[in-house]
Amino acid sequence: GEATDARARASKIHDPTPATAAAEARLGATIRDTIALREAYPELKASQQFVNLQRTISDLEDQIAASREIYNGNVAVYRNLIQQVPSNWVARQFSFHDRTMFAAPDLQGRLA
């Protein structure tokens, strides 16, 4: 379905670029739309499987947010190293370039 296609597109992008953020935003929107079904179908709200799905999605989002924080922390250290003497000499010699922080929409709190 649509969620599977969005997940497949997001998982194929490994470089934190605007395309990655856009793919994750599409995936997040698809997930939110799926979760919004519970409003249209109250019997889903009572379904233990649906509750488990919501909990799993929330846990995965927490893990993704933590991974994004780690990545951004490493980018900050890298940026400092390529600008400070003497490591900036090595960075210039081997053409190390600046890296982009990874920013994606925060989906926390939208699944409850």
N, CA, C and O atoms as a GROMACS GRO file, in nm:
protein
  448
    1GLY      N    1   0.079  -0.117   0.000
    1GLY     CA    2   0.000   0.000   0.000
    1GLY      C    3   0.084   0.126   0.000
    1GLY      O    4   0.205   0.122  -0.023
    2GLU      N    5   0.021   0.234   0.026
    2GLU     CA    6   0.087   0.365   0.024
    2GLU      C    7   0.194   0.375   0.131
    2GLU      O    8   0.301   0.432   0.107
    3ALA      N    9   0.167   0.322   0.250
    3ALA     CA   10   0.266   0.327   0.358
    3ALA      C   11   0.388   0.246   0.323
    3ALA      O   12   0.501   0.288   0.350
    4THR      N   13   0.368   0.130   0.262
    4THR     CA   14   0.480   0.045   0.222
    4THR      C   15   0.566   0.114   0.117
    4THR      O   16   0.688   0.111   0.125
    5ASP      N   17   0.501   0.177   0.019
    5ASP     CA   18   0.575   0.250  -0.084
    5ASP      C   19   0.654   0.367  -0.024
    5ASP      O   20   0.770   0.388  -0.060
    6ALA      N   21   0.592   0.442   0.066
    6ALA     CA   22   0.660   0.556   0.129
    6ALA      C   23   0.777   0.507   0.213
    6ALA      O   24   0.884   0.568   0.211
    7ARG      N   25   0.758   0.397   0.287
    7ARG     CA   26   0.867   0.342   0.368
    7ARG      C   27   0.981   0.297   0.279
    7ARG      O   28   1.097   0.320   0.312
    8ALA      N   29   0.951   0.232   0.168
    8ALA     CA   30   1.055   0.184   0.076
    8ALA      C   31   1.134   0.301   0.018
    8ALA      O   32   1.257   0.294   0.010
    9ARG      N   33   1.065   0.408  -0.020
    9ARG     CA   34   1.136   0.526  -0.073
    9ARG      C   35   1.224   0.589   0.034
    9ARG      O   36   1.338   0.627   0.005
   10ALA      N   37   1.175   0.601   0.155
   10ALA     CA   38   1.253   0.663   0.263
   10ALA      C   39   1.373   0.578   0.299
   10ALA      O   40   1.479   0.632   0.329
   11SER      N   41   1.359   0.446   0.297
   11SER     CA   42   1.469   0.360   0.338
   11SER      C   43   1.580   0.352   0.234
   11SER      O   44   1.692   0.313   0.267
   12LYS      N   45   1.552   0.388   0.109
   12LYS     CA   46   1.653   0.384   0.004
   12LYS      C   47   1.746   0.504   0.007
   12LYS      O   48   1.852   0.502  -0.055
   13ILE      N   49   1.708   0.609   0.077
   13ILE     CA   50   1.787   0.732   0.082
   13ILE      C   51   1.872   0.728   0.207
   13ILE      O   52   1.820   0.724   0.319
   14HIS      N   53   2.004   0.730   0.189
   14HIS     CA   54   2.094   0.717   0.303
   14HIS      C   55   2.169   0.845   0.335
   14HIS      O   56   2.242   0.850   0.434
   15ASP      N   57   2.152   0.948   0.255
   15ASP     CA   58   2.223   1.074   0.277
   15ASP      C   59   2.124   1.176   0.331
   15ASP      O   60   2.018   1.196   0.271
   16PRO      N   61   2.155   1.240   0.443
   16PRO     CA   62   2.060   1.335   0.502
   16PRO      C   63   2.051   1.464   0.422
   16PRO      O   64   2.117   1.564   0.454
   17THR      N   65   1.973   1.462   0.321
   17THR     CA   66   1.954   1.577   0.233
   17THR      C   67   1.808   1.621   0.243
   17THR      O   68   1.728   1.556   0.309
   18PRO      N   69   1.774   1.730   0.178
   18PRO     CA   70   1.633   1.767   0.175
   18PRO      C   71   1.544   1.656   0.118
   18PRO      O   72   1.428   1.643   0.157
   19ALA      N   73   1.599   1.576   0.025
   19ALA     CA   74   1.520   1.465  -0.030
   19ALA      C   75   1.489   1.362   0.079
   19ALA      O   76   1.380   1.305   0.081
   20THR      N   77   1.585   1.340   0.168
   20THR     CA   78   1.562   1.246   0.278
   20THR      C   79   1.453   1.299   0.369
   20THR      O   80   1.362   1.226   0.407
   21ALA      N   81   1.463   1.425   0.404
   21ALA     CA   82   1.362   1.485   0.492
   21ALA      C   83   1.225   1.480   0.426
   21ALA      O   84   1.124   1.454   0.492
   22ALA      N   85   1.220   1.504   0.295
   22ALA     CA   86   1.092   1.499   0.224
   22ALA      C   87   1.036   1.357   0.224
   22ALA      O   88   0.916   1.337   0.242
   23ALA      N   89   1.124   1.259   0.203
   23ALA     CA   90   1.078   1.119   0.204
   23ALA      C   91   1.026   1.081   0.341
   23ALA      O   92   0.923   1.014   0.353
   24GLU      N   93   1.096   1.124   0.446
   24GLU     CA   94   1.049   1.094   0.581
   24GLU      C   95   0.919   1.168   0.611
   24GLU      O   96   0.832   1.115   0.681
   25ALA      N   97   0.904   1.289   0.560
   25ALA     CA   98   0.780   1.363   0.581
   25ALA      C   99   0.663   1.292   0.515
   25ALA      O  100   0.555   1.283   0.573
   26ARG      N  101   0.686   1.240   0.393
   26ARG     CA  102   0.580   1.164   0.325
   26ARG      C  103   0.544   1.039   0.403
   26ARG      O  104   0.426   1.006   0.418
   27LEU      N  105   0.646   0.970   0.453
   27LEU     CA  106   0.621   0.850   0.534
   27LEU      C  107   0.544   0.887   0.659
   27LEU      O  108   0.448   0.818   0.695
   28GLY      N  109   0.583   0.994   0.726
   28GLY     CA  110   0.514   1.038   0.846
   28GLY      C  111   0.369   1.075   0.819
   28GLY      O  112   0.280   1.044   0.897
   29ALA      N  113   0.346   1.142   0.706
   29ALA     CA  114   0.209   1.179   0.670
   29ALA      C  115   0.124   1.055   0.645
   29ALA      O  116   0.008   1.050   0.683
   30THR      N  117   0.184   0.957   0.581
   30THR     CA  118   0.112   0.833   0.554
   30THR      C  119   0.078   0.762   0.684
   30THR      O  120  -0.032   0.710   0.700
   31ILE      N  121   0.173   0.760   0.776
   31ILE     CA  122   0.149   0.696   0.906
   31ILE      C  123   0.039   0.771   0.981
   31ILE      O  124  -0.050   0.709   1.039
   32ARG      N  125   0.046   0.905   0.981
   32ARG     CA  126  -0.057   0.984   1.049
   32ARG      C  127  -0.195   0.958   0.988
   32ARG      O  128  -0.294   0.949   1.060
   33ASP      N  129  -0.199   0.946   0.855
   33ASP     CA  130  -0.327   0.918   0.789
   33ASP      C  131  -0.381   0.782   0.833
   33ASP      O  132  -0.501   0.766   0.854
   34THR      N  133  -0.291   0.685   0.845
   34THR     CA  134  -0.332   0.552   0.888
   34THR      C  135  -0.386   0.557   1.030
   34THR      O  136  -0.489   0.498   1.061
   35ILE      N  137  -0.316   0.628   1.117
   35ILE     CA  138  -0.359   0.639   1.256
   35ILE      C  139  -0.490   0.717   1.264
   35ILE      O  140  -0.572   0.691   1.352
   36ALA      N  141  -0.510   0.811   1.174
   36ALA     CA  142  -0.634   0.890   1.174
   36ALA      C  143  -0.756   0.803   1.143
   36ALA      O  144  -0.870   0.842   1.170
   37LEU      N  145  -0.732   0.689   1.086
   37LEU     CA  146  -0.844   0.597   1.059
   37LEU      C  147  -0.920   0.561   1.185
   37LEU      O  148  -1.039   0.531   1.180
   38ARG      N  149  -0.852   0.564   1.298
   38ARG     CA  150  -0.919   0.525   1.422
   38ARG      C  151  -1.034   0.620   1.455
   38ARG      O  152  -1.130   0.581   1.521
   39GLU      N  153  -1.023   0.745   1.407
   39GLU     CA  154  -1.132   0.840   1.430
   39GLU      C  155  -1.254   0.802   1.346
   39GLU      O  156  -1.368   0.817   1.389
   40ALA      N  157  -1.226   0.754   1.225
   40ALA     CA  158  -1.335   0.716   1.136
   40ALA      C  159  -1.395   0.581   1.173
   40ALA      O  160  -1.512   0.554   1.145
   41TYR      N  161  -1.314   0.497   1.235
   41TYR     CA  162  -1.359   0.362   1.271
   41TYR      C  163  -1.335   0.338   1.419
   41TYR      O  164  -1.229   0.286   1.456
   42PRO      N  165  -1.428   0.374   1.504
   42PRO     CA  166  -1.410   0.361   1.649
   42PRO      C  167  -1.374   0.220   1.694
   42PRO      O  168  -1.310   0.203   1.798
   43GLU      N  169  -1.415   0.119   1.619
   43GLU     CA  170  -1.380  -0.018   1.659
   43GLU      C  171  -1.230  -0.042   1.653
   43GLU      O  172  -1.179  -0.130   1.722
   44LEU      N  173  -1.157   0.036   1.570
   44LEU     CA  174  -1.011   0.026   1.567
   44LEU      C  175  -0.951   0.074   1.698
   44LEU      O  176  -0.853   0.018   1.747
   45LYS      N  177  -1.010   0.178   1.755
   45LYS     CA  178  -0.960   0.234   1.880
   45LYS      C  179  -0.958   0.129   1.990
   45LYS      O  180  -0.870   0.130   2.076
   46ALA      N  181  -1.055   0.038   1.986
   46ALA     CA  182  -1.065  -0.065   2.088
   46ALA      C  183  -0.981  -0.188   2.054
   46ALA      O  184  -0.964  -0.276   2.138
   47SER      N  185  -0.928  -0.197   1.934
   47SER     CA  186  -0.852  -0.313   1.891
   47SER      C  187  -0.714  -0.314   1.956
   47SER      O  188  -0.639  -0.217   1.946
   48GLN      N  189  -0.681  -0.423   2.022
   48GLN     CA  190  -0.550  -0.436   2.087
   48GLN      C  191  -0.438  -0.435   1.983
   48GLN      O  192  -0.330  -0.382   2.009
   49GLN      N  193  -0.463  -0.492   1.867
   49GLN     CA  194  -0.362  -0.491   1.761
   49GLN      C  195  -0.334  -0.349   1.715
   49GLN      O  196  -0.218  -0.313   1.691
   50PHE      N  197  -0.436  -0.268   1.704
   50PHE     CA  198  -0.417  -0.129   1.662
   50PHE      C  199  -0.343  -0.051   1.770
   50PHE      O  200  -0.257   0.032   1.739
   51VAL      N  201  -0.376  -0.076   1.895
   51VAL     CA  202  -0.306  -0.011   2.007
   51VAL      C  203  -0.158  -0.051   2.004
   51VAL      O  204  -0.070   0.032   2.024
   52ASN      N  205  -0.132  -0.180   1.979
   52ASN     CA  206   0.007  -0.227   1.970
   52ASN      C  207   0.080  -0.162   1.853
   52ASN      O  208   0.197  -0.126   1.864
   53LEU      N  209   0.009  -0.145   1.741
   53LEU     CA  210   0.068  -0.077   1.625
   53LEU      C  211   0.106   0.066   1.661
   53LEU      O  212   0.216   0.110   1.629
   54GLN      N  213   0.017   0.137   1.727
   54GLN     CA  214   0.046   0.274   1.768
   54GLN      C  215   0.168   0.279   1.861
   54GLN      O  216   0.254   0.366   1.847
   55ARG      N  217   0.174   0.187   1.955
   55ARG     CA  218   0.287   0.183   2.049
   55ARG      C  219   0.417   0.155   1.976
   55ARG      O  220   0.519   0.217   2.004
   56THR      N  221   0.415   0.061   1.882
   56THR     CA  222   0.534   0.027   1.804
   56THR      C  223   0.581   0.146   1.722
   56THR      O  224   0.700   0.174   1.716
   57ILE      N  225   0.488   0.214   1.657
   57ILE     CA  226   0.524   0.332   1.577
   57ILE      C  227   0.585   0.439   1.666
   57ILE      O  228   0.684   0.501   1.628
   58SER      N  229   0.528   0.461   1.781
   58SER     CA  230   0.582   0.560   1.873
   58SER      C  231   0.724   0.523   1.918
   58SER      O  232   0.812   0.609   1.924
   59ASP      N  233   0.744   0.396   1.950
   59ASP     CA  234   0.878   0.350   1.989
   59ASP      C  235   0.979   0.368   1.876
   59ASP      O  236   1.092   0.411   1.900
   60LEU      N  237   0.938   0.336   1.755
   60LEU     CA  238   1.027   0.353   1.640
   60LEU      C  239   1.061   0.499   1.617
   60LEU      O  240   1.176   0.532   1.585
   61GLU      N  241   0.964   0.585   1.632
   61GLU     CA  242   0.991   0.729   1.617
   61GLU      C  243   1.090   0.777   1.723
   61GLU      O  244   1.176   0.860   1.693
   62ASP      N  245   1.078   0.726   1.845
   62ASP     CA  246   1.174   0.762   1.950
   62ASP      C  247   1.314   0.718   1.911
   62ASP      O  248   1.411   0.792   1.930
   63GLN      N  249   1.326   0.597   1.857
   63GLN     CA  250   1.457   0.545   1.816
   63GLN      C  251   1.515   0.626   1.701
   63GLN      O  252   1.635   0.655   1.699
   64ILE      N  253   1.430   0.663   1.606
   64ILE     CA  254   1.476   0.744   1.493
   64ILE      C  255   1.522   0.882   1.542
   64ILE      O  256   1.624   0.932   1.496
   65ALA      N  257   1.447   0.941   1.633
   65ALA     CA  258   1.485   1.073   1.687
   65ALA      C  259   1.619   1.064   1.761
   65ALA      O  260   1.702   1.154   1.749
   66ALA      N  261   1.640   0.957   1.837
   66ALA     CA  262   1.767   0.939   1.908
   66ALA      C  263   1.882   0.921   1.809
   66ALA      O  264   1.990   0.977   1.828
   67SER      N  265   1.859   0.845   1.704
   67SER     CA  266   1.962   0.825   1.602
   67SER      C  267   1.994   0.956   1.531
   67SER      O  268   2.110   0.984   1.500
   68ARG      N  269   1.892   1.036   1.505
   68ARG     CA  270   1.913   1.166   1.441
   68ARG      C  271   1.996   1.256   1.531
   68ARG      O  272   2.084   1.328   1.483
   69GLU      N  273   1.970   1.253   1.662
   69GLU     CA  274   2.050   1.332   1.756
   69GLU      C  275   2.195   1.289   1.756
   69GLU      O  276   2.285   1.373   1.757
   70ILE      N  277   2.218   1.158   1.754
   70ILE     CA  278   2.356   1.107   1.751
   70ILE      C  279   2.426   1.152   1.622
   70ILE      O  280   2.539   1.199   1.625
   71TYR      N  281   2.356   1.137   1.510
   71TYR     CA  282   2.414   1.180   1.382
   71TYR      C  283   2.449   1.328   1.386
   71TYR      O  284   2.560   1.366   1.349
   72ASN      N  285   2.356   1.412   1.430
   72ASN     CA  286   2.380   1.555   1.434
   72ASN      C  287   2.492   1.591   1.530
   72ASN      O  288   2.568   1.685   1.504
   73GLY      N  289   2.506   1.518   1.640
   73GLY     CA  290   2.618   1.540   1.732
   73GLY      C  291   2.750   1.509   1.664
   73GLY      O  292   2.848   1.581   1.681
   74ASN      N  293   2.752   1.400   1.589
   74ASN     CA  294   2.875   1.364   1.516
   74ASN      C  295   2.907   1.466   1.408
   74ASN      O  296   3.024   1.496   1.384
   75VAL      N  297   2.805   1.518   1.341
   75VAL     CA  298   2.827   1.622   1.240
   75VAL      C  299   2.886   1.746   1.306
   75VAL      O  300   2.975   1.810   1.249
   76ALA      N  301   2.837   1.782   1.424
   76ALA     CA  302   2.890   1.901   1.494
   76ALA      C  303   3.038   1.882   1.527
   76ALA      O  304   3.119   1.973   1.508
   77VAL      N  305   3.075   1.764   1.575
   77VAL     CA  306   3.216   1.736   1.605
   77VAL      C  307   3.298   1.742   1.476
   77VAL      O  308   3.405   1.802   1.474
   78TYR      N  309   3.249   1.680   1.370
   78TYR     CA  310   3.317   1.679   1.241
   78TYR      C  311   3.338   1.822   1.191
   78TYR      O  312   3.448   1.857   1.147
   79ARG      N  313   3.232   1.903   1.198
   79ARG     CA  314   3.243   2.042   1.152
   79ARG      C  315   3.352   2.116   1.229
   79ARG      O  316   3.429   2.192   1.171
   80ASN      N  317   3.356   2.095   1.360
   80ASN     CA  318   3.460   2.161   1.440
   80ASN      C  319   3.599   2.115   1.398
   80ASN      O  320   3.691   2.196   1.388
   81LEU      N  321   3.614   1.986   1.375
   81LEU     CA  322   3.746   1.933   1.338
   81LEU      C  323   3.794   1.986   1.204
   81LEU      O  324   3.913   2.014   1.189
   82ILE      N  325   3.706   2.000   1.107
   82ILE     CA  326   3.752   2.047   0.976
   82ILE      C  327   3.778   2.197   0.975
   82ILE      O  328   3.827   2.251   0.876
   83GLN      N  329   3.746   2.265   1.085
   83GLN     CA  330   3.771   2.408   1.092
   83GLN      C  331   3.885   2.444   1.187
   83GLN      O  332   3.932   2.558   1.186
   84GLN      N  333   3.929   2.349   1.269
   84GLN     CA  334   4.031   2.380   1.370
   84GLN      C  335   4.169   2.331   1.325
   84GLN      O  336   4.183   2.228   1.259
   85VAL      N  337   4.271   2.408   1.362
   85VAL     CA  338   4.409   2.370   1.338
   85VAL      C  339   4.445   2.261   1.438
   85VAL      O  340   4.404   2.274   1.554
   86PRO      N  341   4.514   2.158   1.406
   86PRO     CA  342   4.575   2.121   1.279
   86PRO      C  343   4.488   2.032   1.192
   86PRO      O  344   4.524   2.003   1.078
   87SER      N  345   4.374   1.987   1.244
   87SER     CA  346   4.292   1.894   1.166
   87SER      C  347   4.236   1.956   1.039
   87SER      O  348   4.204   1.884   0.944
   88ASN      N  349   4.224   2.089   1.035
   88ASN     CA  350   4.174   2.153   0.913
   88ASN      C  351   4.274   2.137   0.798
   88ASN      O  352   4.234   2.138   0.682
   89TRP      N  353   4.403   2.121   0.829
   89TRP     CA  354   4.503   2.098   0.724
   89TRP      C  355   4.477   1.963   0.657
   89TRP      O  356   4.480   1.951   0.535
   90VAL      N  357   4.450   1.864   0.738
   90VAL     CA  358   4.421   1.731   0.685
   90VAL      C  359   4.289   1.736   0.606
   90VAL      O  360   4.278   1.676   0.500
   91ALA      N  361   4.192   1.807   0.659
   91ALA     CA  362   4.063   1.818   0.592
   91ALA      C  363   4.078   1.881   0.454
   91ALA      O  364   4.018   1.835   0.357
   92ARG      N  365   4.158   1.985   0.445
   92ARG     CA  366   4.182   2.048   0.314
   92ARG      C  367   4.258   1.955   0.221
   92ARG      O  368   4.225   1.945   0.103
   93GLN      N  369   4.358   1.888   0.273
   93GLN     CA  370   4.441   1.798   0.194
   93GLN      C  371   4.357   1.686   0.130
   93GLN      O  372   4.379   1.650   0.015
   94PHE      N  373   4.264   1.634   0.204
   94PHE     CA  374   4.183   1.521   0.156
   94PHE      C  375   4.042   1.563   0.112
   94PHE      O  376   3.954   1.479   0.094
   95SER      N  377   4.022   1.691   0.096
   95SER     CA  378   3.894   1.746   0.047
   95SER      C  379   3.775   1.704   0.131
   95SER      O  380   3.671   1.666   0.077
   96PHE      N  381   3.790   1.710   0.263
   96PHE     CA  382   3.676   1.684   0.350
   96PHE      C  383   3.586   1.808   0.346
   96PHE      O  384   3.633   1.920   0.365
   97HIS      N  385   3.461   1.787   0.320
   97HIS     CA  386   3.367   1.897   0.307
   97HIS      C  387   3.269   1.897   0.424
   97HIS      O  388   3.251   1.798   0.494
   98ASP      N  389   3.206   2.012   0.441
   98ASP     CA  390   3.106   2.027   0.546
   98ASP      C  391   2.992   1.927   0.523
   98ASP      O  392   2.962   1.892   0.409
   99ARG      N  393   2.930   1.885   0.629
   99ARG     CA  394   2.815   1.795   0.624
   99ARG      C  395   2.693   1.869   0.676
   99ARG      O  396   2.705   1.963   0.754
  100THR      N  397   2.579   1.826   0.632
  100THR     CA  398   2.453   1.889   0.668
  100THR      C  399   2.393   1.820   0.789
  100THR      O  400   2.394   1.697   0.799
  101MET      N  401   2.342   1.899   0.880
  101MET     CA  402   2.266   1.843   0.992
  101MET      C  403   2.139   1.781   0.935
  101MET      O  404   2.086   1.828   0.834
  102PHE      N  405   2.092   1.678   1.000
  102PHE     CA  406   1.972   1.610   0.953
  102PHE      C  407   1.852   1.664   1.027
  102PHE      O  408   1.838   1.645   1.148
  103ALA      N  409   1.765   1.730   0.955
  103ALA     CA  410   1.643   1.785   1.013
  103ALA      C  411   1.524   1.717   0.947
  103ALA      O  412   1.514   1.714   0.824
  104ALA      N  413   1.436   1.665   1.027
  104ALA     CA  414   1.315   1.602   0.975
  104ALA      C  415   1.200   1.644   1.065
  104ALA      O  416   1.221   1.681   1.180
  105PRO      N  417   1.081   1.638   1.014
  105PRO     CA  418   0.966   1.677   1.096
  105PRO      C  419   0.954   1.588   1.218
  105PRO      O  420   0.974   1.466   1.209
  106ASP      N  421   0.920   1.647   1.329
  106ASP     CA  422   0.901   1.571   1.453
  106ASP      C  423   0.758   1.524   1.458
  106ASP      O  424   0.665   1.605   1.459
  107LEU      N  425   0.741   1.393   1.460
  107LEU     CA  426   0.607   1.336   1.460
  107LEU      C  427   0.560   1.299   1.598
  107LEU      O  428   0.448   1.249   1.614
  108GLN      N  429   0.643   1.321   1.700
  108GLN     CA  430   0.607   1.282   1.837
  108GLN      C  431   0.478   1.350   1.881
  108GLN      O  432   0.453   1.465   1.847
  109GLY      N  433   0.400   1.278   1.954
  109GLY     CA  434   0.280   1.333   2.012
  109GLY      C  435   0.162   1.340   1.917
  109GLY      O  436   0.053   1.380   1.957
  110ARG      N  437   0.182   1.300   1.792
  110ARG     CA  438   0.073   1.308   1.696
  110ARG      C  439   0.000   1.176   1.680
  110ARG      O  440  -0.096   1.166   1.604
  111LEU      N  441   0.046   1.074   1.750
  111LEU     CA  442  -0.015   0.943   1.734
  111LEU      C  443  -0.107   0.909   1.848
  111LEU      O  444  -0.181   0.810   1.839
  112ALA      N  445  -0.105   0.985   1.952
  112ALA     CA  446  -0.186   0.950   2.069
  112ALA      C  447  -0.332   0.978   2.047
  112ALA      O  448  -0.413   0.954   2.136
   0.00000   0.00000   0.00000
